Amino acid sequence: MSPKVLYTAKTHTTGGRENGVSRSSDGQLDVRLSAPGSNRIGTNPEQLFAAGWSACFESAISLIAKKKHVALPEGVTIDAEVDLNLSDGGYLLSARLNVGIPGVDRNIAQALVDEADTICPYSKATRGNIDASIRLV
């Protein structure tokens, strides 16, 4: 059975990471792009990926918490770090998510993080493809 498409994000990008612009078809995203560490105005693909994965992962935690009847306090945080690496084989990414769930028993919080990792689409996409870790802090 084919998956049912729930949403399709559409962007148009020109200029690439060095000096580009990326816009979504609905106009909600309109960003200037720049290379990591440059003095140019704009964000870079690694920052966009970090924002997307962390937002998706937090939603996955919320979904699992609701399913398990765990009340999540305000202040759940995810600090995402995405590295652009250079090796003999070329460029590659690595990433870390540092998840904070204050006020929830550590064992319960860890169970939420572990199960969220199994349902988050970004986690599924990265699993086995990049060096990635998710840690409860």
Residue, then its C-alpha position, 0 to 999 in steps of 0.5 A: m500500500s502506498p503512503k498517503v501524502l499529507y503535505t508537500a512542501k515546495t520551494h524554489t531556490t536560486g543561487g545555492r548556499e553561497n549567495g542564494v534565495s529560497r522561497s516556499s510556494d505559499g510565501q511563508l518562507d522567504v530566506r536569503l542563503s549564505a555559506p556557514g561562517s560567512n559574513r553574508i546576510g542569510t541562513n544556511p541549509e544546516q540551520l534550516f535542517a536543524a530547525g526542521w528536525s528539532a521542530c518535528f522531533e518536539s511534535a513527535i514527543s508531544l504526540i507520544a506523551k498524549k498517547k501515553h497520557v503523560a502531561l508535558p510541562e511548558g519548557v520542553t526544549i530541543d537544541a539541535e546541532v548539525d555539522l557540515n563535515l569534510s572528509d576524503g569522500g567529500y562533504l557529509l553531515s552529522a547531527r545531535l539533538n539535545v532534548g530537555i523535558p523538565g519536570v518529568d521523571r527521567n525514565i519517563a522522559q527517556a521513554l518519550v524520547d526513544e519512542a519519538d525517535t521511532i516515529c519522527p520522519y526526520s529521525k527515520a530519514t537520518r537513521g543509518n544515513i548520517d552520524a546522529s545522536i539524540r540525548l536527554v539532557 
